[in-house]
Structures are given as C-alpha cells and as structure tokens.
Amino acid sequence: MTVSNASARQSALDRLIANAPFLARLAELYPDDVARFLSKGTDAACAAVVPPAIDDDIMAALRRWRGRVALLLALGDLSGEHDVAATTRHLSDFADTACDTALAAAFAERVPGEAPRGLAVIALGKLGSHELNYSSDIDPILIFDPETLPRRSRDDPDEAAVRIARRMVEILSARTGDGHVLRVDLRLRPHPEVTPIVLPVSAAISYYESQALPWEQAAFIRSRASAGDRALGEDFLAAIQPFIWRRSLDFRQLKEIGAMSDRIRDHFAQGQEFGPGFDLKRGRGGIREIEFFAQVHQLIYGGREPALRVPATVDALAALAAAGRIDTDVAARLSGHYAALRRIEHRLQMIEDQQTHSLPVQDAALDAVARLDGEADGAALLAALRPLVTDVGACYDRLVAERAVTEGLPRDEGELAARLAAAGFDPPTAALQTIAEWRGGKLRALRSPAAQGALETVLPELVTALGAAPDPQATLLRFDKLVSGLPSAINFFHLLAAQPALARIATRILSLAPTLADALAARVELIEGLIDSRAFDAPATQEELMAEWAPGLAGLDYERLLDRVRDRVGERRFAYGAQLVAGATDPLDIARGYSDLAEAALRVLADATVAEFVEAHGRVPDSELVILALGRLGGRALTHASDLDLIYLFTGDHLAESDGPRPLGATTYYNRLAQRVTAAMSVPTAAGKLYDVDTRLRPQGAQGPLVVTLDSFERYQREEAWTWEHMALLRARPVYGSDGARAALTGVIADLLARPRDAAMLRRDAGDMRDKIAAHKPPAGALDIKGGPGGLVDLEFAMQVVQLATGQCHDPNIASALGCMRAAGLVPAEVVDAHGLLARMLVMLRLTAPDGEPATAAARQLVASACGEPGWPQLLAAHDAARQEVATWWASIRRAEIQEQEMEE
C-alpha cells in the first residue's frame, strides 16, 4: 500500500465519521471491515463481505450485510478508489443479489426444496441501467410463468406467485431494528391500482403490445432481467422489444416525447434558482435533464439503430455521439457533469441514508455535505456545481427548442388557461403544463381510464382550491408530489370531489405546514379523518383516547398492535396539526392534546409490552415498572415534533427474582423491559415512526443504568444530584404505574422539591448551568424561541430558581406554575404574558417551519394570527418585547447572584 493510498483511505474515513452520522454508526458496528479497508483497500474489503445464506435469520442477516456493503462502498467512493460508475455498478449488483437471496428465501419458506424458478424480477430505472443510487428505491416489475412456478398442490398459481412475491418484498423492505435492505416500489406495473403485484408473463406481454402508454416505452429503455428466473425475464423482454424500439414514430408519439420533456422541465424547475435547496435530480440543469436528453434521442433513433439501445446514461451519450446523433463535445461534457452531480447526490444520501436529492438549506448541513466531498465548505461546493448545472440547462434548452420547432408542441385549451388565471395562477403557464402531465397519464396514479375520469370530476373544484392557496403554484407542485406517491388516485379524487371542503383543507395544509404535507404524502388516507366534524373539536383527553382506541386494539398480536397504535397516533397528530392550520384551536390547547396523545400511546404500549414480557419471564413479586415523564411531556406541553423525556423506575426489592419460565433478577428484568418499552415507542415499523425517547435525564445520565429502584432514585436525588437535576424535577410527572406507585413517586418528588435551599448557591448553580448550555448550544437564529437571551430556556431557569428558593408553585405545567407564581407575587405579570406568546410561537413554528427553516410568507400570517397578532411585523415586535421582559427578569436574578459573590469577596 502506498502512502498516497493510505492517506486517501484515512481521509475518507475521517470525513465519513465527521460528516455522515449514518455511516459513522456503521463504522462503529463493523470495525473489522474498516480496518480491512484501511489496510487492503475497497475491493479486498468488499470481497470479504459475502451475502448471507438463506437458512440464516434472513431478515437480520440481509440487513447486516447491507450495512457492511453500504459502509465499504461509501469508503471506496470517498477515497476515490471507486468512481461513480463503479459505485453505482456495485450498488446495483448488491441489489440484484439481495433480490435473488430474498426470493430464494421466499421460495424456501413456501415450497421447501424447490429451486427458485418461474418468477422473474424485471429491473427498471436506475437499477435497470446498473446506475442505482446510494440510497435509492428499486422499481421492478414482477412476472411469473404459471407452468413452471413451483407451488403447493392445492395452490392456485396466481395466489402462489403473489404470496412468494409479497414475502420477497417484505424481506427486502420491512423496517426492523436493523433498518431495511431495499425500498421496493411496484407501482410501475400495468394498472397498479387493480392488478396483483406479480403478473402472468402472457398478460404482461399482451398489455405492452396493445395498451401501454408512451411514458412506459421510455421506462423500458432502462430494463433488464435482474433477479429470479432470468431466462424467463429475458424471454419477456425479447417479446416486447418491438414495443420499446419502434422503427417509426407516429405524430402522437412525437408530440408526447416533446410534451414529456417540456413537462418535466417546467414541473420540477419552476421558480427554483440554483443554490441551497436546489434539487440535483429534478431541478433545471440537474440529473434528470441529462437522462432525459439521452432518452429522447434514443426513443427517436433507437428503433432503427440497435447500437443506441444501451441502458446506462453515460453509455447512451457515447453511443449517440458515435452515431453522429449528438455533438461529441456535448456528450463528453454531459457525461462529466452527470458523474459530478451523481457524486454529490450520493454525498447527500450518505449522511443519514435518506433518499434525498436536494442540497440542504441550512448552512451547517450544506457545509457537512461539502466537507464529506472534500470541499472546504458549502460555498465552495456551490461554486463547483454552478457551471455544471448552467451548462446542462443550456443543453436541455436547445433540446426543447429543437423539439418545439420540428414537432410543434401542443398548447392547452384556452378555457383552462382562463380558469387557472381567474383562480389565482398568475401566469397560468406552469399550471397548464402540470395539468397536461396529469391528463397525459405520466403519473402512475393517473394511468387508468378510471383515474382520468376521477381527475376530470375533481379538477374544477381542485383548481379553485389550489388557486385560493397563499402560493398557488408552490401548492400545486406539492399536490403533484402527493399524487405521484399514490398507487392510485381514484379514491382520493372521488373523496375530494364529494367533499369540496377537504380539497380546501388539503391545499391549505400543503401550502402552510411542510410537516403535515409530508405525513399526507406518506398516508393520503389521513385526509379522510377530517371528514368528521369532530376532528376539529377540542383535543381528546388521555382517557377519551384510550376508550376510543380500545375496541380496535382488542385481540391484536403485539406486532399488529404496534402498527395500529402508530396509525391512531398519526391520525390524531395530523388532525391536531390541521386544527392549527385552520386556526380553529389555541396552540396551547393543542400542545396539551399532543401530550395526552403521547401519554395514551405510552400507557397502551407499555401495558402490551409488560404483558408480553411476563409471558416469558413472569413478574417480580411486589414490584412494578413506573415511568416518570419530564420536560414537555411532564409539563403537558408537547409540540408536533417533541421527543419524550422519560425516567424508568421500579418498586420493590432489587435483589428479588421474577417467577416466570425464564426467571431474571429484578435489575436485569426491568432494564430489559424498559428497553422493550422504549423500542415499542420509538422503533419504526411498517406503519412508520412514533416518538423519539430520551432517557438521559435518569440518575447519572447516560453512564447510569437505564432503570433503578424508587429507593435508589430518591437516595440519588437527596445525596448526589446536581441542582439542575432538581430543576428538571419541577416538570416531572409520573405517567405509568399503579395509582399507589405513582402517588408514592409524586410524594418523593414533592419532598425533594420542598427541601430548604441555599438561595445564593441555587442562583449560582443555575447561572453556571445556563452559561454552559448557551456555550454548548447557541441560538439557531433570531426566532429560536427556546434559545438566546429572553427565550423559553431563560424563562424556565428563572422560574425554577424562584420555585426552588421559595418552595412554592411546584406545578409541572409551566403556564399553571406561572399563574400560581403571579398570584403569589413571585413573577412579573408581563413575564406570564410573554410566556403565552413565546409558547404559542413555538408550537406554531415547529409545525410550519420545521428544522429551524424560515417560515414562508403565507405561514407567517398563520403564526401571527394564532398568537393574537394582526400580522407578522406586529408579531415580531411582540416577540421582541416578550423576550425583553424575560431577559430582564432573568437578569435580575443573575444580578443577585453577582452581588452575593461580590459580598463574599
């Protein structure tokens, strides 16, 4: 190994650990692979990572294999030992093998002893061209041969094929504690809303010969038999070659090719300037335009020139240049730009294994991407990408202009343009093109005649609702993204047509609340919950929620219960967010509703987890699990994005042992049980994610045991706890356990908080802790409601010092505690009002401007109204005044601390 190789590998590892949390976690899990990479290089390290055997625990084994492959390919990419082409080829080979392994496992479970045959995986898109992304889904079509598919004696061939295919997809896609292997999207098959996930080969051939749409022809440019019965797959592809590569294009096809290119450009690039937030895949001058540049030329000329029928984009550009169909210099430039854009796309996806294509908006996140790639910072990365994007856009502009001149792009109806303009689309051009794309069947959800009919039914009301949104064009694009993720839009459009008010609510959500828009895109059926007028009633209490859920949860096994609770929580959380968007409910009432929702979920899942644990390990005599909530859950003031701060405790003798078939000592018993409760609340399942759980506020923090006895907790708090830990207890509230255990814990906390305090030491400790927090976590911006001078953190520190010093008003809810303190003359009235404003702003901004991003102009008005102000300027003025009141109060407490120190000196 040369010095330069060693340096490049170490640099890759250093950048990975510093800037890519997902890969850094993998590096910790697989240190031997890292060591092998550092000493022997990427190829040698990859050669040592072999696919699992199907007799292993296939779900876990495949996921561990995927983690090791992902880590090593990232290191190879970052070190320069693999270029983009090699990386995408290896990723595609991994996906092929994963599909083969999952399919073999599915066959082994269904028909043991039979070789996998009679079912083929046809890869489309980037997998079809061996250009798979670092964190991409795959878009296969599954076909089977009823004559050769092994099956049980009584199985219908179609049913057997579906069962095997469904199991294969589950093995690959299901999210477990080890993550997933591949996201599998089967919606490119014919009529996905009505067809089974795997098609008889004869039916598939018949469809593509007679009914397929022009966009499907383009999709099959990048296709191959990638897994399963490859002979069957290759026979199928050979049969439909005349559909893919037509020797002559009729006028309709020529117009559709031009329209497809135009729609993609205008749909994804409208109003998007290059810079932070730029979509490398879909933006003007991005990856998609290079791919489409090649594919349009292939569709036009490939029917007569077989040499052009190559799936990979760079290979296609080279073939087109060699055939004289495009300029050699253009092919070379676009190939280089493609490699550079794909490389940065991989960097984006390496950071947290997310299928993202957009440059981060936040400076720190953009800098991390840049440093991962070896650039100094985000500005340097943007400077490197800008000329590439500009050149790609110019090449694509010329393609569009050429197609417009030679083929005459169609114009949409003037009546629709007038309707769009009247509705609020000014100008209506981009909206016309998006709707033309819908009508042309480009989106998967709109391919069938039934879906097209539903579209036409809802379109008048939909245009009205979209036009009434604060930003009609942006809302239209978000709505299009939502529809593009649906297997079928038929029911969704029929619902909106039957309930026009839902269309207005949906467009308002899409335009004002990105968090809710993402939830709706993942589960479009969430909108159905808003049909019931009770969805806008006051938030339900914990008891009401549990009574409402009980019938639907009864009798479910543990895994299904986890999914069902996630569904119920998601529906309620979405409805509460919709109430905020509608301006129907005080944000502080919604914060209490969010908290009751989380507590109800915790009680249901903890009960179920305890019951399952007891079956294996029995119970510890005279003992039980108790859960203490702190922070926002303890104070019943969660936001849409809050995590849960929990401390796990148990009652009884720590030397006792459980009485089940596999007994455990009490400490081990409750630590394992608490881990399972945490997993029940936080691990993503097929139904999604529930809550993040933070247990670091427990005695001795992350270094201490996860669970301690109630006696140990009390002893620690009396003898070892820091002042800040007692401050945290002011917002503590038992949320799980028997009435007696919760009452006992409440009593312990009350006694601890009532202890006499040295006021001077209290102020000094609190001031020191606040200074440490400020140094460790500076405010994210002027509207960091919690951080910075006069923010909610300052307010809580000030009130907690007063609460502990006086021994009064120990209510976990901040608003209630401030009310008590105001009545006792312990807090200025202006501070109480300031808390109300800041707390409402926090709830609203967590929904409308997640991740600290600036709120849009439309969302600003919503936030202002929810906080009782007529507009954004007035809200900012009130916000500044509120912070000043808090800062003044906190400063007065700090001044007393300084004066005491001076007197001591």
Buried (B, 14 or more C-beta within 10 A) or exposed (E): EEEEBEEBBEBBBEBBBEBBBBBBBBBEBBEEBBEBBBEBBBBEBBEEBEBBEBEBEBBEBBBBBBBBBBBBBBBBBBBBBBEBBBBBBBBBBBBBBBBBBBBBBBBBBBBEEEEBBBBBBBBBBBBBBBBBBBBBBBBBBBBBBBEBBBBEEEBEBBEBBBBBBBBBBBBBBBBBEBBBBBBBBBBBBBBBBEBBBBBBBEEBBBBBEEEBBBBBBBBBBBBBBBBBBBEBBBBBBEBBEEBBBBEEBEEEBBBBBBBBBBBBBBBBBBEBEBEBBBBBBBBBBBBBBBBBBBBBBBBBBBBEBEEBBBBBBBBBBBBBBEBEBBEEEBBEBBBEBBBBBBBBBBBBBBBEBEEBBBBBBBEEBBBBBBBBBBBEBBEBBBEBBBEBBBBBBEBBBEBBEEBEEEBEBEEBEEEBBEBBBEBBBEEBBBBBBBBBBBBBBBBBBBBBEBBBEBBEBBBEBBBBBBBBBBBBBBBBBBBBBBBBBBBBBBBBBBBBBEBBEBBBBBBBBBBBBBBBBEBBBEBBEBBBBBBEEEBBEBBBBBEEBBEEBEEEBEEBEEEBBBBBBBBBBBBBBBBBBBBBBBEEBBBBBBBBBBBBBBBBBBBBBBBBBBEBBBEEBBBBEEBBBBBBBBBBBBBBBBBBEBBBBBBBBBBBBBEBBBEBEEEBBBBBBBBBBBBBBBBBBBBBBBBBBBBEBBBEBBBEEEEBBBBBBBBBBBBBBEEEBEBBBBBBBBBBBBBBBEEEBBEBBBEBBEEBBEEEBEBBEBBBBBBEBBEEBBEEEEBBEEBBBBBBBBBBBBBBBBBBBBBBBBEBBBBBBBBEBBBBBBEEEBBBEBBBBBBBBBBBBBBBBBBBBBEBBEBBEBBBBBBBBBBEBEEBEEBBEBBEBBBBBBBBBBBEBBEBBEEBEEEEE
